[in-house]
Amino acid sequence: MGQQAFGKDCLARILEEGRDEVVAVYCEPDREGRPVDPIKEFALEKSLPVLQPGDFNDEAALEDLAVFNADLMIMAFVNIFVPE
């Protein structure tokens, strides 16, 4: 989970290392009049699922996250937080 160039760079490094499986990428929702987030572009180039929930207080967003059954979530430069 991340945004902007910092999040993209973190994702690129994880993929480059090749030790871990990336099951999805989360980033902020697209906003009209703003450029596409670099982490989203990069994830799509790598054929990774991209999810863009506006709020993790939404039960559907948490259910979508749980489906991935991930062992670890890396949060790199985020503005949206996942509740405990």
PDB file with SEQRES, HELIX, SHEET and CRYST1 records, atoms N, CA, C and O in Angstrom:
SEQRES   1 A   84  MET GLY GLN GLN ALA PHE GLY LYS ASP CYS LEU ALA ARG          
SEQRES   2 A   84  ILE LEU GLU GLU GLY ARG ASP GLU VAL VAL ALA VAL TYR          
SEQRES   3 A   84  CYS GLU PRO ASP ARG GLU GLY ARG PRO VAL ASP PRO ILE          
SEQRES   4 A   84  LYS GLU PHE ALA LEU GLU LYS SER LEU PRO VAL LEU GLN          
SEQRES   5 A   84  PRO GLY ASP PHE ASN ASP GLU ALA ALA LEU GLU ASP LEU          
SEQRES   6 A   84  ALA VAL PHE ASN ALA ASP LEU MET ILE MET ALA PHE VAL          
SEQRES   7 A   84  ASN ILE PHE VAL PRO GLU                                      
HELIX    1 AA1 GLN A    4  GLU A   17  1                                  14    
HELIX    2 AA2 PRO A   38  GLU A   45  1                                   8    
HELIX    3 AA3 GLU A   59  VAL A   67  1                                   9    
SHEET    1 AA1 2 VAL A  25  TYR A  26  0                                        
SHEET    2 AA1 2 VAL A  50  LEU A  51  1                                        
CRYST1    1.000    1.000    1.000  90.00  90.00  90.00 P 1           1          
ATOM      1  N   MET A   1       0.864  -1.160   0.000  1.00  0.00           N  
ATOM      2  CA  MET A   1       0.000   0.000   0.000  1.00  0.00           C  
ATOM      3  C   MET A   1       0.906   1.217   0.000  1.00  0.00           C  
ATOM      4  O   MET A   1       1.832   1.313   0.805  1.00  0.00           O  
ATOM      5  N   GLY A   2       0.635   2.142  -0.904  1.00  0.00           N  
ATOM      6  CA  GLY A   2       1.462   3.342  -0.954  1.00  0.00           C  
ATOM      7  C   GLY A   2       0.979   4.302  -2.012  1.00  0.00           C  
ATOM      8  O   GLY A   2      -0.090   4.132  -2.597  1.00  0.00           O  
ATOM      9  N   GLN A   3       1.781   5.302  -2.241  1.00  0.00           N  
ATOM     10  CA  GLN A   3       1.427   6.275  -3.263  1.00  0.00           C  
ATOM     11  C   GLN A   3       2.681   6.981  -3.748  1.00  0.00           C  
ATOM     12  O   GLN A   3       3.746   6.916  -3.134  1.00  0.00           O  
ATOM     13  N   GLN A   4       2.514   7.640  -4.848  1.00  0.00           N  
ATOM     14  CA  GLN A   4       3.545   8.487  -5.435  1.00  0.00           C  
ATOM     15  C   GLN A   4       4.820   7.712  -5.752  1.00  0.00           C  
ATOM     16  O   GLN A   4       4.837   6.481  -5.724  1.00  0.00           O  
ATOM     17  N   ALA A   5       5.879   8.448  -6.053  1.00  0.00           N  
ATOM     18  CA  ALA A   5       7.139   7.841  -6.477  1.00  0.00           C  
ATOM     19  C   ALA A   5       7.766   6.989  -5.374  1.00  0.00           C  
ATOM     20  O   ALA A   5       8.370   5.956  -5.667  1.00  0.00           O  
ATOM     21  N   PHE A   6       7.633   7.403  -4.110  1.00  0.00           N  
ATOM     22  CA  PHE A   6       8.223   6.628  -3.021  1.00  0.00           C  
ATOM     23  C   PHE A   6       7.606   5.234  -2.951  1.00  0.00           C  
ATOM     24  O   PHE A   6       8.322   4.239  -2.842  1.00  0.00           O  
ATOM     25  N   GLY A   7       6.287   5.165  -3.014  1.00  0.00           N  
ATOM     26  CA  GLY A   7       5.609   3.873  -3.003  1.00  0.00           C  
ATOM     27  C   GLY A   7       6.001   3.022  -4.199  1.00  0.00           C  
ATOM     28  O   GLY A   7       6.208   1.816  -4.068  1.00  0.00           O  
ATOM     29  N   LYS A   8       6.104   3.648  -5.365  1.00  0.00           N  
ATOM     30  CA  LYS A   8       6.521   2.942  -6.582  1.00  0.00           C  
ATOM     31  C   LYS A   8       7.922   2.377  -6.420  1.00  0.00           C  
ATOM     32  O   LYS A   8       8.174   1.227  -6.781  1.00  0.00           O  
ATOM     33  N   ASP A   9       8.833   3.175  -5.881  1.00  0.00           N  
ATOM     34  CA  ASP A   9      10.209   2.712  -5.694  1.00  0.00           C  
ATOM     35  C   ASP A   9      10.277   1.531  -4.725  1.00  0.00           C  
ATOM     36  O   ASP A   9      11.049   0.596  -4.938  1.00  0.00           O  
ATOM     37  N   CYS A  10       9.480   1.571  -3.673  1.00  0.00           N  
ATOM     38  CA  CYS A  10       9.439   0.453  -2.718  1.00  0.00           C  
ATOM     39  C   CYS A  10       8.919  -0.812  -3.396  1.00  0.00           C  
ATOM     40  O   CYS A  10       9.483  -1.893  -3.224  1.00  0.00           O  
ATOM     41  N   LEU A  11       7.854  -0.674  -4.157  1.00  0.00           N  
ATOM     42  CA  LEU A  11       7.287  -1.815  -4.870  1.00  0.00           C  
ATOM     43  C   LEU A  11       8.288  -2.372  -5.875  1.00  0.00           C  
ATOM     44  O   LEU A  11       8.461  -3.586  -5.977  1.00  0.00           O  
ATOM     45  N   ALA A  12       8.942  -1.489  -6.612  1.00  0.00           N  
ATOM     46  CA  ALA A  12       9.926  -1.931  -7.608  1.00  0.00           C  
ATOM     47  C   ALA A  12      11.033  -2.743  -6.947  1.00  0.00           C  
ATOM     48  O   ALA A  12      11.464  -3.764  -7.482  1.00  0.00           O  
ATOM     49  N   ARG A  13      11.487  -2.295  -5.797  1.00  0.00           N  
ATOM     50  CA  ARG A  13      12.571  -3.001  -5.096  1.00  0.00           C  
ATOM     51  C   ARG A  13      12.110  -4.374  -4.605  1.00  0.00           C  
ATOM     52  O   ARG A  13      12.856  -5.348  -4.705  1.00  0.00           O  
ATOM     53  N   ILE A  14      10.912  -4.456  -4.087  1.00  0.00           N  
ATOM     54  CA  ILE A  14      10.378  -5.746  -3.627  1.00  0.00           C  
ATOM     55  C   ILE A  14      10.296  -6.723  -4.796  1.00  0.00           C  
ATOM     56  O   ILE A  14      10.676  -7.886  -4.666  1.00  0.00           O  
ATOM     57  N   LEU A  15       9.801  -6.251  -5.929  1.00  0.00           N  
ATOM     58  CA  LEU A  15       9.700  -7.113  -7.106  1.00  0.00           C  
ATOM     59  C   LEU A  15      11.081  -7.492  -7.633  1.00  0.00           C  
ATOM     60  O   LEU A  15      11.299  -8.626  -8.060  1.00  0.00           O  
ATOM     61  N   GLU A  16      11.996  -6.553  -7.602  1.00  0.00           N  
ATOM     62  CA  GLU A  16      13.364  -6.799  -8.066  1.00  0.00           C  
ATOM     63  C   GLU A  16      14.044  -7.886  -7.233  1.00  0.00           C  
ATOM     64  O   GLU A  16      14.736  -8.749  -7.773  1.00  0.00           O  
ATOM     65  N   GLU A  17      13.845  -7.838  -5.932  1.00  0.00           N  
ATOM     66  CA  GLU A  17      14.444  -8.841  -5.042  1.00  0.00           C  
ATOM     67  C   GLU A  17      13.893 -10.237  -5.331  1.00  0.00           C  
ATOM     68  O   GLU A  17      14.617 -11.228  -5.235  1.00  0.00           O  
ATOM     69  N   GLY A  18      12.603 -10.309  -5.686  1.00  0.00           N  
ATOM     70  CA  GLY A  18      12.001 -11.572  -6.086  1.00  0.00           C  
ATOM     71  C   GLY A  18      11.818 -12.606  -4.989  1.00  0.00           C  
ATOM     72  O   GLY A  18      11.556 -13.770  -5.292  1.00  0.00           O  
ATOM     73  N   ARG A  19      11.943 -12.227  -3.747  1.00  0.00           N  
ATOM     74  CA  ARG A  19      11.806 -13.189  -2.647  1.00  0.00           C  
ATOM     75  C   ARG A  19      10.370 -13.324  -2.154  1.00  0.00           C  
ATOM     76  O   ARG A  19      10.007 -14.331  -1.547  1.00  0.00           O  
ATOM     77  N   ASP A  20       9.571 -12.324  -2.413  1.00  0.00           N  
ATOM     78  CA  ASP A  20       8.207 -12.309  -1.896  1.00  0.00           C  
ATOM     79  C   ASP A  20       7.207 -12.162  -3.033  1.00  0.00           C  
ATOM     80  O   ASP A  20       7.497 -11.545  -4.058  1.00  0.00           O  
ATOM     81  N   GLU A  21       6.033 -12.735  -2.838  1.00  0.00           N  
ATOM     82  CA  GLU A  21       4.954 -12.607  -3.813  1.00  0.00           C  
ATOM     83  C   GLU A  21       4.115 -11.379  -3.458  1.00  0.00           C  
ATOM     84  O   GLU A  21       3.646 -11.243  -2.328  1.00  0.00           O  
ATOM     85  N   VAL A  22       3.936 -10.507  -4.412  1.00  0.00           N  
ATOM     86  CA  VAL A  22       3.064  -9.343  -4.227  1.00  0.00           C  
ATOM     87  C   VAL A  22       1.689  -9.743  -4.748  1.00  0.00           C  
ATOM     88  O   VAL A  22       1.533 -10.046  -5.931  1.00  0.00           O  
ATOM     89  N   VAL A  23       0.693  -9.743  -3.867  1.00  0.00           N  
ATOM     90  CA  VAL A  23      -0.638 -10.210  -4.257  1.00  0.00           C  
ATOM     91  C   VAL A  23      -1.556  -9.078  -4.698  1.00  0.00           C  
ATOM     92  O   VAL A  23      -2.543  -9.321  -5.392  1.00  0.00           O  
ATOM     93  N   ALA A  24      -1.247  -7.846  -4.307  1.00  0.00           N  
ATOM     94  CA  ALA A  24      -2.078  -6.705  -4.698  1.00  0.00           C  
ATOM     95  C   ALA A  24      -1.369  -5.416  -4.319  1.00  0.00           C  
ATOM     96  O   ALA A  24      -0.463  -5.399  -3.485  1.00  0.00           O  
ATOM     97  N   VAL A  25      -1.805  -4.346  -4.951  1.00  0.00           N  
ATOM     98  CA  VAL A  25      -1.294  -3.014  -4.638  1.00  0.00           C  
ATOM     99  C   VAL A  25      -2.491  -2.125  -4.330  1.00  0.00           C  
ATOM    100  O   VAL A  25      -3.455  -2.070  -5.093  1.00  0.00           O  
ATOM    101  N   TYR A  26      -2.415  -1.441  -3.214  1.00  0.00           N  
ATOM    102  CA  TYR A  26      -3.445  -0.489  -2.817  1.00  0.00           C  
ATOM    103  C   TYR A  26      -2.887   0.915  -2.948  1.00  0.00           C  
ATOM    104  O   TYR A  26      -1.740   1.173  -2.585  1.00  0.00           O  
ATOM    105  N   CYS A  27      -3.695   1.813  -3.464  1.00  0.00           N  
ATOM    106  CA  CYS A  27      -3.301   3.221  -3.523  1.00  0.00           C  
ATOM    107  C   CYS A  27      -4.561   4.079  -3.418  1.00  0.00           C  
ATOM    108  O   CYS A  27      -5.683   3.578  -3.478  1.00  0.00           O  
ATOM    109  N   GLU A  28      -4.345   5.373  -3.260  1.00  0.00           N  
ATOM    110  CA  GLU A  28      -5.485   6.278  -3.125  1.00  0.00           C  
ATOM    111  C   GLU A  28      -6.326   6.281  -4.403  1.00  0.00           C  
ATOM    112  O   GLU A  28      -5.812   6.001  -5.486  1.00  0.00           O  
ATOM    113  N   PRO A  29      -7.602   6.594  -4.277  1.00  0.00           N  
ATOM    114  CA  PRO A  29      -8.456   6.672  -5.461  1.00  0.00           C  
ATOM    115  C   PRO A  29      -7.977   7.758  -6.428  1.00  0.00           C  
ATOM    116  O   PRO A  29      -7.395   8.765  -6.026  1.00  0.00           O  
ATOM    117  N   ASP A  30      -8.240   7.520  -7.709  1.00  0.00           N  
ATOM    118  CA  ASP A  30      -7.936   8.532  -8.720  1.00  0.00           C  
ATOM    119  C   ASP A  30      -8.733   9.791  -8.412  1.00  0.00           C  
ATOM    120  O   ASP A  30      -9.854   9.724  -7.909  1.00  0.00           O  
ATOM    121  N   ARG A  31      -8.149  10.924  -8.716  1.00  0.00           N  
ATOM    122  CA  ARG A  31      -8.826  12.206  -8.508  1.00  0.00           C  
ATOM    123  C   ARG A  31      -8.829  12.976  -9.822  1.00  0.00           C  
ATOM    124  O   ARG A  31      -7.808  13.095 -10.499  1.00  0.00           O  
ATOM    125  N   GLU A  32      -9.983  13.483 -10.157  1.00  0.00           N  
ATOM    126  CA  GLU A  32     -10.141  14.236 -11.400  1.00  0.00           C  
ATOM    127  C   GLU A  32      -9.164  15.413 -11.439  1.00  0.00           C  
ATOM    128  O   GLU A  32      -9.019  16.152 -10.465  1.00  0.00           O  
ATOM    129  N   GLY A  33      -8.509  15.566 -12.566  1.00  0.00           N  
ATOM    130  CA  GLY A  33      -7.586  16.675 -12.749  1.00  0.00           C  
ATOM    131  C   GLY A  33      -6.185  16.420 -12.223  1.00  0.00           C  
ATOM    132  O   GLY A  33      -5.308  17.275 -12.351  1.00  0.00           O  
ATOM    133  N   ARG A  34      -5.967  15.256 -11.633  1.00  0.00           N  
ATOM    134  CA  ARG A  34      -4.636  14.920 -11.114  1.00  0.00           C  
ATOM    135  C   ARG A  34      -4.040  13.793 -11.949  1.00  0.00           C  
ATOM    136  O   ARG A  34      -4.768  12.964 -12.493  1.00  0.00           O  
ATOM    137  N   PRO A  35      -2.716  13.766 -12.048  1.00  0.00           N  
ATOM    138  CA  PRO A  35      -2.089  12.677 -12.815  1.00  0.00           C  
ATOM    139  C   PRO A  35      -2.287  11.332 -12.117  1.00  0.00           C  
ATOM    140  O   PRO A  35      -2.538  11.265 -10.914  1.00  0.00           O  
ATOM    141  N   VAL A  36      -2.168  10.281 -12.895  1.00  0.00           N  
ATOM    142  CA  VAL A  36      -2.279   8.933 -12.340  1.00  0.00           C  
ATOM    143  C   VAL A  36      -1.106   8.700 -11.391  1.00  0.00           C  
ATOM    144  O   VAL A  36       0.025   9.092 -11.680  1.00  0.00           O  
ATOM    145  N   ASP A  37      -1.381   8.068 -10.276  1.00  0.00           N  
ATOM    146  CA  ASP A  37      -0.358   7.781  -9.270  1.00  0.00           C  
ATOM    147  C   ASP A  37       0.706   6.854  -9.869  1.00  0.00           C  
ATOM    148  O   ASP A  37       0.360   5.842 -10.478  1.00  0.00           O  
ATOM    149  N   PRO A  38       1.997   7.181  -9.706  1.00  0.00           N  
ATOM    150  CA  PRO A  38       3.064   6.343 -10.262  1.00  0.00           C  
ATOM    151  C   PRO A  38       3.032   4.888  -9.781  1.00  0.00           C  
ATOM    152  O   PRO A  38       3.368   3.986 -10.548  1.00  0.00           O  
ATOM    153  N   ILE A  39       2.637   4.644  -8.532  1.00  0.00           N  
ATOM    154  CA  ILE A  39       2.587   3.259  -8.057  1.00  0.00           C  
ATOM    155  C   ILE A  39       1.482   2.490  -8.777  1.00  0.00           C  
ATOM    156  O   ILE A  39       1.636   1.300  -9.055  1.00  0.00           O  
ATOM    157  N   LYS A  40       0.381   3.153  -9.076  1.00  0.00           N  
ATOM    158  CA  LYS A  40      -0.701   2.499  -9.809  1.00  0.00           C  
ATOM    159  C   LYS A  40      -0.240   2.150 -11.213  1.00  0.00           C  
ATOM    160  O   LYS A  40      -0.444   1.025 -11.670  1.00  0.00           O  
ATOM    161  N   GLU A  41       0.375   3.095 -11.900  1.00  0.00           N  
ATOM    162  CA  GLU A  41       0.869   2.835 -13.260  1.00  0.00           C  
ATOM    163  C   GLU A  41       1.841   1.661 -13.270  1.00  0.00           C  
ATOM    164  O   GLU A  41       1.747   0.774 -14.119  1.00  0.00           O  
ATOM    165  N   PHE A  42       2.771   1.662 -12.327  1.00  0.00           N  
ATOM    166  CA  PHE A  42       3.782   0.614 -12.261  1.00  0.00           C  
ATOM    167  C   PHE A  42       3.139  -0.740 -11.970  1.00  0.00           C  
ATOM    168  O   PHE A  42       3.482  -1.738 -12.604  1.00  0.00           O  
ATOM    169  N   ALA A  43       2.216  -0.780 -11.025  1.00  0.00           N  
ATOM    170  CA  ALA A  43       1.542  -2.034 -10.678  1.00  0.00           C  
ATOM    171  C   ALA A  43       0.781  -2.588 -11.876  1.00  0.00           C  
ATOM    172  O   ALA A  43       0.816  -3.793 -12.129  1.00  0.00           O  
ATOM    173  N   LEU A  44       0.099  -1.727 -12.608  1.00  0.00           N  
ATOM    174  CA  LEU A  44      -0.633  -2.183 -13.788  1.00  0.00           C  
ATOM    175  C   LEU A  44       0.319  -2.698 -14.858  1.00  0.00           C  
ATOM    176  O   LEU A  44       0.021  -3.688 -15.527  1.00  0.00           O  
ATOM    177  N   GLU A  45       1.468  -2.034 -15.030  1.00  0.00           N  
ATOM    178  CA  GLU A  45       2.485  -2.507 -15.980  1.00  0.00           C  
ATOM    179  C   GLU A  45       2.960  -3.912 -15.612  1.00  0.00           C  
ATOM    180  O   GLU A  45       3.278  -4.713 -16.492  1.00  0.00           O  
ATOM    181  N   LYS A  46       3.007  -4.206 -14.328  1.00  0.00           N  
ATOM    182  CA  LYS A  46       3.466  -5.507 -13.831  1.00  0.00           C  
ATOM    183  C   LYS A  46       2.312  -6.500 -13.686  1.00  0.00           C  
ATOM    184  O   LYS A  46       2.500  -7.594 -13.152  1.00  0.00           O  
ATOM    185  N   SER A  47       1.125  -6.128 -14.156  1.00  0.00           N  
ATOM    186  CA  SER A  47      -0.077  -6.973 -14.113  1.00  0.00           C  
ATOM    187  C   SER A  47      -0.485  -7.365 -12.693  1.00  0.00           C  
ATOM    188  O   SER A  47      -0.975  -8.470 -12.461  1.00  0.00           O  
ATOM    189  N   LEU A  48      -0.279  -6.454 -11.758  1.00  0.00           N  
ATOM    190  CA  LEU A  48      -0.699  -6.680 -10.377  1.00  0.00           C  
ATOM    191  C   LEU A  48      -2.093  -6.102 -10.164  1.00  0.00           C  
ATOM    192  O   LEU A  48      -2.422  -5.066 -10.741  1.00  0.00           O  
ATOM    193  N   PRO A  49      -2.915  -6.749  -9.349  1.00  0.00           N  
ATOM    194  CA  PRO A  49      -4.220  -6.174  -9.026  1.00  0.00           C  
ATOM    195  C   PRO A  49      -4.043  -4.846  -8.289  1.00  0.00           C  
ATOM    196  O   PRO A  49      -3.219  -4.736  -7.382  1.00  0.00           O  
ATOM    197  N   VAL A  50      -4.815  -3.852  -8.682  1.00  0.00           N  
ATOM    198  CA  VAL A  50      -4.768  -2.535  -8.038  1.00  0.00           C  
ATOM    199  C   VAL A  50      -6.136  -2.252  -7.432  1.00  0.00           C  
ATOM    200  O   VAL A  50      -7.155  -2.326  -8.118  1.00  0.00           O  
ATOM    201  N   LEU A  51      -6.150  -1.930  -6.151  1.00  0.00           N  
ATOM    202  CA  LEU A  51      -7.382  -1.552  -5.470  1.00  0.00           C  
ATOM    203  C   LEU A  51      -7.213  -0.146  -4.933  1.00  0.00           C  
ATOM    204  O   LEU A  51      -6.127   0.234  -4.495  1.00  0.00           O  
ATOM    205  N   GLN A  52      -8.301   0.633  -4.967  1.00  0.00           N  
ATOM    206  CA  GLN A  52      -8.236   2.034  -4.565  1.00  0.00           C  
ATOM    207  C   GLN A  52      -9.412   2.423  -3.673  1.00  0.00           C  
ATOM    208  O   GLN A  52     -10.222   3.269  -4.052  1.00  0.00           O  
ATOM    209  N   PRO A  53      -9.513   1.813  -2.489  1.00  0.00           N  
ATOM    210  CA  PRO A  53     -10.624   2.177  -1.609  1.00  0.00           C  
ATOM    211  C   PRO A  53     -10.445   3.593  -1.069  1.00  0.00           C  
ATOM    212  O   PRO A  53      -9.324   4.042  -0.831  1.00  0.00           O  
ATOM    213  N   GLY A  54     -11.534   4.269  -0.884  1.00  0.00           N  
ATOM    214  CA  GLY A  54     -11.470   5.617  -0.335  1.00  0.00           C  
ATOM    215  C   GLY A  54     -11.354   5.628   1.171  1.00  0.00           C  
ATOM    216  O   GLY A  54     -10.933   6.622   1.763  1.00  0.00           O  
ATOM    217  N   ASP A  55     -11.735   4.502   1.801  1.00  0.00           N  
ATOM    218  CA  ASP A  55     -11.796   4.474   3.259  1.00  0.00           C  
ATOM    219  C   ASP A  55     -11.803   3.022   3.733  1.00  0.00           C  
ATOM    220  O   ASP A  55     -12.600   2.218   3.251  1.00  0.00           O  
ATOM    221  N   PHE A  56     -10.932   2.685   4.662  1.00  0.00           N  
ATOM    222  CA  PHE A  56     -10.920   1.329   5.202  1.00  0.00           C  
ATOM    223  C   PHE A  56     -11.896   1.162   6.356  1.00  0.00           C  
ATOM    224  O   PHE A  56     -11.929   0.099   6.978  1.00  0.00           O  
ATOM    225  N   ASN A  57     -12.682   2.173   6.656  1.00  0.00           N  
ATOM    226  CA  ASN A  57     -13.773   2.005   7.608  1.00  0.00           C  
ATOM    227  C   ASN A  57     -14.981   1.393   6.919  1.00  0.00           C  
ATOM    228  O   ASN A  57     -15.981   1.080   7.564  1.00  0.00           O  
ATOM    229  N   ASP A  58     -14.887   1.226   5.619  1.00  0.00           N  
ATOM    230  CA  ASP A  58     -15.926   0.598   4.810  1.00  0.00           C  
ATOM    231  C   ASP A  58     -15.741  -0.923   4.891  1.00  0.00           C  
ATOM    232  O   ASP A  58     -14.673  -1.440   4.562  1.00  0.00           O  
ATOM    233  N   GLU A  59     -16.760  -1.618   5.318  1.00  0.00           N  
ATOM    234  CA  GLU A  59     -16.688  -3.074   5.500  1.00  0.00           C  
ATOM    235  C   GLU A  59     -16.300  -3.792   4.210  1.00  0.00           C  
ATOM    236  O   GLU A  59     -15.554  -4.770   4.252  1.00  0.00           O  
ATOM    237  N   ALA A  60     -16.790  -3.328   3.077  1.00  0.00           N  
ATOM    238  CA  ALA A  60     -16.461  -3.972   1.797  1.00  0.00           C  
ATOM    239  C   ALA A  60     -14.967  -3.876   1.500  1.00  0.00           C  
ATOM    240  O   ALA A  60     -14.381  -4.823   0.975  1.00  0.00           O  
ATOM    241  N   ALA A  61     -14.350  -2.754   1.827  1.00  0.00           N  
ATOM    242  CA  ALA A  61     -12.908  -2.590   1.596  1.00  0.00           C  
ATOM    243  C   ALA A  61     -12.117  -3.571   2.455  1.00  0.00           C  
ATOM    244  O   ALA A  61     -11.131  -4.143   1.991  1.00  0.00           O  
ATOM    245  N   LEU A  62     -12.537  -3.769   3.689  1.00  0.00           N  
ATOM    246  CA  LEU A  62     -11.858  -4.723   4.572  1.00  0.00           C  
ATOM    247  C   LEU A  62     -12.060  -6.159   4.101  1.00  0.00           C  
ATOM    248  O   LEU A  62     -11.150  -6.982   4.200  1.00  0.00           O  
ATOM    249  N   GLU A  63     -13.243  -6.459   3.591  1.00  0.00           N  
ATOM    250  CA  GLU A  63     -13.499  -7.799   3.054  1.00  0.00           C  
ATOM    251  C   GLU A  63     -12.631  -8.058   1.831  1.00  0.00           C  
ATOM    252  O   GLU A  63     -12.088  -9.152   1.676  1.00  0.00           O  
ATOM    253  N   ASP A  64     -12.496  -7.056   0.960  1.00  0.00           N  
ATOM    254  CA  ASP A  64     -11.633  -7.199  -0.220  1.00  0.00           C  
ATOM    255  C   ASP A  64     -10.193  -7.465   0.200  1.00  0.00           C  
ATOM    256  O   ASP A  64      -9.512  -8.293  -0.404  1.00  0.00           O  
ATOM    257  N   LEU A  65      -9.731  -6.776   1.219  1.00  0.00           N  
ATOM    258  CA  LEU A  65      -8.371  -6.955   1.720  1.00  0.00           C  
ATOM    259  C   LEU A  65      -8.181  -8.365   2.291  1.00  0.00           C  
ATOM    260  O   LEU A  65      -7.153  -8.998   2.050  1.00  0.00           O  
ATOM    261  N   ALA A  66      -9.151  -8.847   3.034  1.00  0.00           N  
ATOM    262  CA  ALA A  66      -9.051 -10.166   3.671  1.00  0.00           C  
ATOM    263  C   ALA A  66      -8.953 -11.296   2.654  1.00  0.00           C  
ATOM    264  O   ALA A  66      -8.342 -12.327   2.934  1.00  0.00           O  
ATOM    265  N   VAL A  67      -9.545 -11.115   1.484  1.00  0.00           N  
ATOM    266  CA  VAL A  67      -9.521 -12.147   0.444  1.00  0.00           C  
ATOM    267  C   VAL A  67      -8.091 -12.522   0.063  1.00  0.00           C  
ATOM    268  O   VAL A  67      -7.827 -13.674  -0.282  1.00  0.00           O  
ATOM    269  N   PHE A  68      -7.176 -11.572   0.121  1.00  0.00           N  
ATOM    270  CA  PHE A  68      -5.797 -11.841  -0.287  1.00  0.00           C  
ATOM    271  C   PHE A  68      -5.043 -12.702   0.721  1.00  0.00           C  
ATOM    272  O   PHE A  68      -4.024 -13.300   0.375  1.00  0.00           O  
ATOM    273  N   ASN A  69      -5.523 -12.775   1.955  1.00  0.00           N  
ATOM    274  CA  ASN A  69      -4.902 -13.603   2.986  1.00  0.00           C  
ATOM    275  C   ASN A  69      -3.389 -13.368   3.056  1.00  0.00           C  
ATOM    276  O   ASN A  69      -2.609 -14.313   3.173  1.00  0.00           O  
ATOM    277  N   ALA A  70      -2.993 -12.118   2.984  1.00  0.00           N  
ATOM    278  CA  ALA A  70      -1.573 -11.759   2.969  1.00  0.00           C  
ATOM    279  C   ALA A  70      -0.938 -11.940   4.344  1.00  0.00           C  
ATOM    280  O   ALA A  70      -1.580 -11.733   5.373  1.00  0.00           O  
ATOM    281  N   ASP A  71       0.320 -12.327   4.342  1.00  0.00           N  
ATOM    282  CA  ASP A  71       1.077 -12.466   5.583  1.00  0.00           C  
ATOM    283  C   ASP A  71       1.606 -11.132   6.078  1.00  0.00           C  
ATOM    284  O   ASP A  71       1.845 -10.959   7.273  1.00  0.00           O  
ATOM    285  N   LEU A  72       1.790 -10.192   5.167  1.00  0.00           N  
ATOM    286  CA  LEU A  72       2.415  -8.922   5.503  1.00  0.00           C  
ATOM    287  C   LEU A  72       1.864  -7.822   4.604  1.00  0.00           C  
ATOM    288  O   LEU A  72       1.630  -8.040   3.415  1.00  0.00           O  
ATOM    289  N   MET A  73       1.660  -6.643   5.178  1.00  0.00           N  
ATOM    290  CA  MET A  73       1.268  -5.477   4.391  1.00  0.00           C  
ATOM    291  C   MET A  73       2.330  -4.410   4.605  1.00  0.00           C  
ATOM    292  O   MET A  73       2.613  -4.020   5.738  1.00  0.00           O  
ATOM    293  N   ILE A  74       2.908  -3.948   3.527  1.00  0.00           N  
ATOM    294  CA  ILE A  74       3.895  -2.882   3.598  1.00  0.00           C  
ATOM    295  C   ILE A  74       3.194  -1.585   3.234  1.00  0.00           C  
ATOM    296  O   ILE A  74       2.557  -1.485   2.186  1.00  0.00           O  
ATOM    297  N   MET A  75       3.315  -0.601   4.097  1.00  0.00           N  
ATOM    298  CA  MET A  75       2.665   0.685   3.859  1.00  0.00           C  
ATOM    299  C   MET A  75       3.751   1.729   3.635  1.00  0.00           C  
ATOM    300  O   MET A  75       4.481   2.088   4.559  1.00  0.00           O  
ATOM    301  N   ALA A  76       3.852   2.212   2.398  1.00  0.00           N  
ATOM    302  CA  ALA A  76       4.902   3.157   2.020  1.00  0.00           C  
ATOM    303  C   ALA A  76       4.277   4.473   1.581  1.00  0.00           C  
ATOM    304  O   ALA A  76       3.720   4.563   0.487  1.00  0.00           O  
ATOM    305  N   PHE A  77       4.366   5.488   2.424  1.00  0.00           N  
ATOM    306  CA  PHE A  77       3.841   6.822   2.137  1.00  0.00           C  
ATOM    307  C   PHE A  77       2.340   6.758   1.884  1.00  0.00           C  
ATOM    308  O   PHE A  77       1.885   6.906   0.750  1.00  0.00           O  
ATOM    309  N   VAL A  78       1.578   6.536   2.951  1.00  0.00           N  
ATOM    310  CA  VAL A  78       0.128   6.385   2.824  1.00  0.00           C  
ATOM    311  C   VAL A  78      -0.621   7.459   3.599  1.00  0.00           C  
ATOM    312  O   VAL A  78      -0.121   8.007   4.582  1.00  0.00           O  
ATOM    313  N   ASN A  79      -1.823   7.743   3.136  1.00  0.00           N  
ATOM    314  CA  ASN A  79      -2.722   8.672   3.816  1.00  0.00           C  
ATOM    315  C   ASN A  79      -3.989   7.982   4.299  1.00  0.00           C  
ATOM    316  O   ASN A  79      -4.797   8.583   5.008  1.00  0.00           O  
ATOM    317  N   ILE A  80      -4.162   6.723   3.916  1.00  0.00           N  
ATOM    318  CA  ILE A  80      -5.325   5.946   4.321  1.00  0.00           C  
ATOM    319  C   ILE A  80      -4.823   4.841   5.240  1.00  0.00           C  
ATOM    320  O   ILE A  80      -3.900   4.111   4.879  1.00  0.00           O  
ATOM    321  N   PHE A  81      -5.414   4.710   6.413  1.00  0.00           N  
ATOM    322  CA  PHE A  81      -4.939   3.734   7.374  1.00  0.00           C  
ATOM    323  C   PHE A  81      -5.957   2.622   7.565  1.00  0.00           C  
ATOM    324  O   PHE A  81      -7.165   2.849   7.502  1.00  0.00           O  
ATOM    325  N   VAL A  82      -5.453   1.421   7.798  1.00  0.00           N  
ATOM    326  CA  VAL A  82      -6.286   0.252   8.019  1.00  0.00           C  
ATOM    327  C   VAL A  82      -6.511   0.116   9.518  1.00  0.00           C  
ATOM    328  O   VAL A  82      -5.546   0.090  10.281  1.00  0.00           O  
ATOM    329  N   PRO A  83      -7.765   0.029   9.958  1.00  0.00           N  
ATOM    330  CA  PRO A  83      -8.021  -0.127  11.391  1.00  0.00           C  
ATOM    331  C   PRO A  83      -7.545  -1.493  11.875  1.00  0.00           C  
ATOM    332  O   PRO A  83      -7.406  -2.426  11.084  1.00  0.00           O  
ATOM    333  N   GLU A  84      -7.297  -1.605  13.174  1.00  0.00           N  
ATOM    334  CA  GLU A  84      -6.827  -2.876  13.749  1.00  0.00           C  
ATOM    335  C   GLU A  84      -7.843  -3.966  13.611  1.00  0.00           C  
ATOM    336  O   GLU A  84      -7.601  -5.093  14.043  1.00  0.00           O  
TER     337      GLU A  84                                                      
END                                                                             
